């Protein structure tokens, strides 16, 4: 995946993009290596992608990190990081895997699904 676009858009815009993608598929054209996540309301987009969650995303876009790494790097408590990781994973912006941590059990490794995220909010 090369890029994720997070944007505000209405239902008509969503269906327009879906129709364009269907035409490309019918013509056997390659799809871009990108994903678009749409919100109808700009406030909802900025609530989901708050300042602290954007900082978390920036950290893992550089390289995958464990929950403990993120807690230390972002100077936040573990439960907040874990909640944010869960929400961002549910939204499809990140993925996590469980890894063995010798002598300490299991740790969760978190990584972004793309090296670039574009945020576009349109008012009006």
Secondary structure, 3 states (H helix, E strand, C coil): CCEEEEEECCHHHHHHHHHHHHHHHHCCCCCCCEEEEEECCHHHHHHHCCHHHHHHHHHHHHCCEEHHHHHHHHCCCHHHHHHHHHHHHHCCCEEEEEEEECCCEEEEEEEECCCCEEEECCCC
